[in-house]
Amino acid sequence: MYAQMVKSTGEGVRSLDEMDPQERAFQERIDAGGKIEPKDWMPDGYRKTLVRQIGQHAHSEIVGQLPEGNWITRAPTLERKAILLAKVQDEAGHGLYLYCAAETLGVTRDQMTRDLLSGKMKYSSIFNYPTLTWADMGAVGWLVDGAAIMNQVPLQRTSYGPYARAMVRICKEESFHQRQGFDIMMKMAKGTPEQKRMAQDALNRFWYPSLMMFGPSDAESVHSAQSMAWKIKMNSNDELRQKFVDLTAPQADYLGLTIPDENLKWNEEKGGYDFSEPDWDEFFDVLKGNGPCSVERLEDRNRAWDEGRWVREAMLAHADKKRAAKLAAE
């Protein structure tokens, strides 16, 4: 998913006996597989955790347009250009679905955007890396969207109804994006020696940042345990990262490319691959705003926010005018 290091506001998972009747009924509803809807009672910690997770997810979809939008005018063919343009438009739509889901929790889209621009809210670390060649468009679709799908598919069963329903359509479109990225990588890997070198280089640069998308190990995290008890989060970071590696390693073999990990090997006993951990110091440094493109990404978002002010004001004025006309006619 495009949400990392989201902390819940709980103080650890409590047993049903430790809860008051209202909170106990809430937890029992979640345990039974029920959905929580906007007008239902919910603990303050549940609401705040959802705002943080959905908001970060939405911001990531919007910021995620930037590294790919950079290649729309430089795509190698008209067909590739049209496909990439459609993909970037899809990502914008995903952001809007998620902002709408977050707004049902009582936070405004404007406030979430201001929190992003001020540094209070984050977006996925993966989008702070540059896309240097056309092969990177393949790596982003294959690896980045592939990692996102691994996390997002379970979120179709998340406990908050508006979030779960938004994920249904998002997952369908992200699956297409992943296949489109793999197709680019296959064309490059089966092309000229220079094209294959470009594909391998893209894999080398995006492999570990893609593994970082799941966040560091949360086995000891009280916050993660609470999110999973509330079914805001459905799987641990390590579980999802393992599934991603197990799925992706055979795909790399099919492409004739080499994953840049000398420790990658099949472990028959656990039924999955052993692999190296990413550089977590780099991960935290990027989250602090020190990634290769961190400054550029926020500058672009700030510029878009400032230049779009007249559009937002015009739409609000039009809405006020329609509302006034409706009231006058009553």
C-alpha positions as CSV (number, residue, x, y, z in Angstrom):
1,M,0.0,0.0,0.0
2,Y,1.0,3.6,-0.2
3,A,0.7,4.1,3.5
4,Q,3.8,3.6,5.7
5,M,4.5,4.1,9.5
6,V,0.8,4.9,10.3
7,K,0.5,5.0,14.0
8,S,-2.8,4.3,15.8
9,T,-3.7,6.4,18.8
10,G,-4.5,3.4,20.9
11,E,-2.5,2.3,24.0
12,G,-2.3,-1.3,22.9
13,V,-4.9,-4.0,22.3
14,R,-7.3,-4.4,25.1
15,S,-9.5,-7.5,25.8
16,L,-13.3,-7.3,25.5
17,D,-13.5,-7.5,29.3
18,E,-11.5,-4.3,29.6
19,M,-13.8,-2.3,27.3
20,D,-16.9,-0.3,28.2
21,P,-20.2,-1.7,26.7
22,Q,-20.2,0.7,23.7
23,E,-16.6,-0.1,22.7
24,R,-17.2,-3.8,23.3
25,A,-20.1,-3.8,21.0
26,F,-18.0,-1.9,18.4
27,Q,-15.2,-4.5,18.6
28,E,-17.6,-7.5,18.5
29,R,-19.1,-6.1,15.3
30,I,-15.7,-5.8,13.7
31,D,-14.7,-9.3,14.9
32,A,-17.9,-10.7,13.3
33,G,-16.9,-9.2,10.0
34,G,-19.3,-6.3,10.1
35,K,-18.6,-2.9,8.5
36,I,-18.4,0.4,10.3
37,E,-20.2,3.2,8.5
38,P,-19.7,7.0,8.8
39,K,-22.7,7.6,11.1
40,D,-21.9,4.7,13.4
41,W,-20.2,5.3,16.8
42,M,-16.5,4.6,16.7
43,P,-13.6,5.2,19.2
44,D,-11.6,8.4,18.6
45,G,-8.5,6.4,18.1
46,Y,-10.1,4.4,15.3
47,R,-11.2,7.6,13.5
48,K,-7.8,9.3,13.8
49,T,-6.0,6.2,12.6
50,L,-8.2,5.9,9.6
51,V,-7.7,9.6,8.7
52,R,-4.0,9.1,8.9
53,Q,-3.9,6.0,6.8
54,I,-6.5,7.0,4.2
55,G,-5.0,10.5,3.9
56,Q,-1.5,9.2,3.4
57,H,-2.8,6.7,0.9
58,A,-4.7,9.5,-1.0
59,H,-1.6,11.8,-1.0
60,S,0.5,8.9,-2.4
61,E,-1.9,8.4,-5.3
62,I,-1.7,12.1,-6.2
63,V,2.1,12.5,-5.7
64,G,2.6,9.2,-7.5
65,Q,1.4,10.9,-10.7
66,L,4.6,13.0,-10.8
67,P,7.3,10.5,-11.6
68,E,5.1,8.9,-14.4
69,G,3.7,12.2,-15.7
70,N,7.3,13.1,-16.4
71,W,7.4,10.5,-19.2
72,I,4.1,11.2,-20.9
73,T,5.7,13.5,-23.5
74,R,8.6,11.2,-24.0
75,A,6.9,7.8,-24.3
76,P,8.4,5.9,-27.3
77,T,5.1,5.4,-29.2
78,L,1.7,7.0,-29.5
79,E,0.1,3.9,-28.0
80,R,2.5,3.9,-25.0
81,K,1.7,7.6,-24.5
82,A,-2.0,7.0,-24.5
83,I,-1.7,4.1,-22.0
84,L,0.5,6.1,-19.7
85,L,-1.8,9.1,-19.8
86,A,-4.7,6.9,-18.9
87,K,-2.8,5.4,-16.1
88,V,-1.9,8.8,-14.6
89,Q,-5.6,9.8,-14.9
90,D,-6.5,6.6,-13.0
91,E,-4.1,7.6,-10.2
92,A,-5.8,11.0,-9.9
93,G,-9.1,9.3,-9.6
94,H,-7.8,6.9,-6.9
95,G,-6.7,10.0,-4.9
96,L,-10.2,11.5,-5.2
97,Y,-11.9,8.3,-4.1
98,L,-9.7,8.1,-1.1
99,Y,-10.1,11.8,-0.2
100,C,-13.9,11.3,-0.3
101,A,-13.6,8.3,2.0
102,A,-11.5,10.3,4.4
103,E,-14.0,13.2,4.3
104,T,-16.7,10.9,5.7
105,L,-14.6,10.9,8.9
106,G,-15.0,14.6,9.4
107,V,-11.8,15.9,7.9
108,T,-11.7,18.2,4.8
109,R,-9.7,17.6,1.7
110,D,-8.2,21.1,2.1
111,Q,-7.0,20.3,5.6
112,M,-5.4,17.0,4.5
113,T,-3.6,18.9,1.6
114,R,-2.4,21.6,4.0
115,D,-1.1,18.9,6.4
116,L,0.8,17.3,3.5
117,L,2.3,20.6,2.3
118,S,3.3,21.5,5.9
119,G,5.0,18.1,6.4
120,K,2.4,16.9,9.0
121,M,1.1,14.1,6.7
122,K,3.3,12.0,4.5
123,Y,3.1,10.1,1.2
124,S,4.9,6.8,0.2
125,S,8.7,7.0,0.2
126,I,8.8,5.3,-3.2
127,F,7.8,8.5,-5.0
128,N,10.9,10.3,-3.8
129,Y,13.0,8.3,-6.3
130,P,13.6,9.6,-9.9
131,T,12.4,7.9,-13.1
132,L,15.5,8.2,-15.3
133,T,14.6,6.0,-18.3
134,W,11.6,4.6,-20.1
135,A,12.4,1.2,-18.5
136,D,11.6,2.9,-15.1
137,M,8.0,3.1,-16.3
138,G,8.0,-0.6,-16.5
139,A,9.6,-1.0,-13.1
140,V,7.1,1.3,-11.5
141,G,4.2,-0.5,-12.9
142,W,5.6,-4.0,-12.3
143,L,7.2,-3.5,-8.9
144,V,5.6,-0.4,-7.3
145,D,2.0,-1.1,-8.4
146,G,2.6,-4.8,-7.7
147,A,3.6,-4.0,-4.1
148,A,0.6,-1.7,-3.8
149,I,-1.8,-4.4,-5.0
150,M,-0.3,-6.9,-2.5
151,N,-1.3,-4.6,0.3
152,Q,-4.5,-3.1,-1.2
153,V,-6.3,-6.3,-2.1
154,P,-6.8,-7.3,1.6
155,L,-8.0,-3.8,2.3
156,Q,-11.2,-4.6,0.3
157,R,-12.1,-6.4,3.5
158,T,-11.1,-3.6,5.9
159,S,-13.6,-2.7,8.6
160,Y,-14.4,0.8,7.5
161,G,-17.1,0.6,4.8
162,P,-16.2,3.7,2.6
163,Y,-12.5,2.7,2.5
164,A,-13.2,-0.9,1.7
165,R,-15.6,0.1,-1.2
166,A,-13.1,2.6,-2.6
167,M,-10.5,-0.2,-2.7
168,V,-12.6,-2.5,-4.9
169,R,-12.4,-0.2,-7.9
170,I,-8.8,0.9,-7.1
171,C,-7.6,-2.7,-7.0
172,K,-9.1,-3.5,-10.4
173,E,-7.3,-0.5,-12.0
174,E,-4.1,-1.1,-10.2
175,S,-4.0,-4.7,-11.5
176,F,-4.1,-3.4,-15.0
177,H,-1.3,-1.0,-14.2
178,Q,0.8,-3.8,-12.9
179,R,0.3,-5.9,-16.1
180,Q,1.1,-2.9,-18.3
181,G,4.3,-2.3,-16.4
182,F,5.3,-6.0,-16.7
183,D,4.6,-5.7,-20.5
184,I,7.0,-2.8,-20.8
185,M,9.7,-4.8,-18.9
186,M,9.1,-7.8,-21.1
187,K,9.5,-5.8,-24.3
188,M,12.7,-4.2,-22.9
189,A,14.1,-7.5,-21.6
190,K,13.5,-9.3,-24.9
191,G,14.7,-6.3,-27.0
192,T,18.2,-5.2,-27.8
193,P,21.1,-5.7,-25.4
194,E,20.9,-2.0,-24.6
195,Q,17.2,-2.2,-23.8
196,K,17.8,-5.2,-21.6
197,R,20.5,-3.4,-19.7
198,M,18.1,-0.5,-19.2
199,A,15.5,-2.9,-17.8
200,Q,18.0,-4.5,-15.5
201,D,19.2,-1.1,-14.3
202,A,15.6,-0.1,-13.5
203,L,15.1,-3.3,-11.5
204,N,18.3,-2.7,-9.6
205,R,17.2,0.8,-8.6
206,F,13.6,0.1,-7.7
207,W,13.9,-3.3,-6.0
208,Y,14.7,-2.2,-2.5
209,P,12.6,0.9,-2.5
210,S,9.7,-1.3,-3.5
211,L,10.4,-3.6,-0.5
212,M,10.4,-0.5,1.7
213,M,6.8,0.3,0.6
214,F,5.5,-2.3,3.2
215,G,7.3,-0.5,6.0
216,P,9.7,-2.0,8.5
217,S,9.0,-5.1,10.6
218,D,6.0,-4.5,12.8
219,A,6.2,-7.7,14.9
220,E,6.9,-5.6,18.0
221,S,4.6,-2.7,17.2
222,V,1.7,-2.0,19.6
223,H,0.3,0.5,17.1
224,S,0.2,-2.1,14.3
225,A,-1.4,-4.7,16.6
226,Q,-4.2,-2.2,17.4
227,S,-4.8,-1.4,13.7
228,M,-5.0,-5.1,12.9
229,A,-7.4,-5.7,15.9
230,W,-9.6,-2.9,14.4
231,K,-9.2,-4.5,10.9
232,I,-7.9,-1.2,9.5
233,K,-4.8,-3.2,8.6
234,M,-5.3,-6.8,7.5
235,N,-1.7,-8.2,7.4
236,S,1.6,-7.5,8.9
237,N,4.3,-5.7,6.9
238,D,6.5,-8.8,7.0
239,E,3.7,-11.1,5.7
240,L,3.0,-8.8,2.8
241,R,6.7,-8.3,1.9
242,Q,7.2,-12.0,1.9
243,K,4.2,-12.6,-0.4
244,F,5.5,-9.9,-2.8
245,V,9.0,-11.4,-3.0
246,D,7.5,-14.9,-3.5
247,L,5.4,-13.6,-6.4
248,T,7.9,-11.4,-8.0
249,A,11.1,-13.5,-8.0
250,P,9.7,-16.1,-10.5
251,Q,8.5,-13.2,-12.7
252,A,12.0,-11.8,-12.8
253,D,13.3,-15.2,-13.8
254,Y,10.8,-15.3,-16.7
255,L,12.0,-11.9,-17.9
256,G,15.6,-13.1,-17.8
257,L,16.4,-10.4,-15.3
258,T,18.3,-10.7,-12.0
259,I,17.0,-9.4,-8.7
260,P,19.9,-7.5,-7.1
261,D,20.1,-9.7,-4.0
262,E,22.8,-12.3,-3.6
263,N,20.9,-13.8,-0.6
264,L,17.7,-14.4,-2.6
265,K,17.1,-18.2,-2.7
266,W,14.1,-20.5,-2.3
267,N,13.7,-21.9,1.2
268,E,11.9,-25.2,1.0
269,E,11.3,-25.4,4.7
270,K,9.3,-22.2,4.9
271,G,7.9,-22.5,1.4
272,G,9.1,-19.0,0.4
273,Y,12.2,-17.1,-0.6
274,D,14.9,-15.9,1.8
275,F,15.9,-12.4,0.9
276,S,17.9,-9.4,2.2
277,E,16.3,-6.6,4.1
278,P,16.3,-3.1,2.6
279,D,18.5,-0.4,4.1
280,W,16.2,0.9,6.8
281,D,18.4,3.9,7.5
282,E,17.8,5.0,4.0
283,F,14.1,4.5,4.4
284,F,13.8,6.7,7.5
285,D,16.1,9.3,5.9
286,V,13.8,9.5,2.9
287,L,10.7,9.7,5.1
288,K,12.3,12.7,6.8
289,G,12.4,14.5,3.5
290,N,15.9,13.6,2.4
291,G,15.1,11.5,-0.7
292,P,16.5,12.2,-4.1
293,C,13.3,14.0,-5.2
294,S,11.7,14.9,-1.9
295,V,12.1,18.6,-2.3
296,E,11.0,18.6,-5.9
297,R,7.9,16.6,-5.1
298,L,6.6,19.0,-2.5
299,E,7.5,22.0,-4.6
300,D,5.4,20.5,-7.4
301,R,2.5,19.9,-5.0
302,N,2.8,23.4,-3.5
303,R,2.8,24.9,-7.0
304,A,-0.3,22.9,-8.0
305,W,-2.1,24.0,-4.8
306,D,-1.3,27.7,-5.4
307,E,-2.0,27.7,-9.1
308,G,-5.3,25.8,-8.6
309,R,-6.6,28.3,-6.0
310,W,-8.7,30.2,-8.5
311,V,-10.4,27.0,-9.7
312,R,-11.3,26.0,-6.1
313,E,-12.6,29.5,-5.4
314,A,-14.6,29.6,-8.6
315,M,-16.2,26.2,-7.9
316,L,-17.1,27.3,-4.3
317,A,-18.6,30.5,-5.7
318,H,-20.7,28.6,-8.2
319,A,-21.9,26.2,-5.6
320,D,-22.9,29.1,-3.3
321,K,-24.8,30.7,-6.2
322,K,-26.7,27.5,-6.9
323,R,-27.5,27.0,-3.3
324,A,-28.8,30.6,-3.0
325,A,-30.9,30.2,-6.1
326,K,-32.4,27.0,-4.7
327,L,-33.3,28.6,-1.4
328,A,-34.8,31.6,-3.2
329,A,-37.1,29.3,-5.2
330,E,-38.4,27.5,-2.2
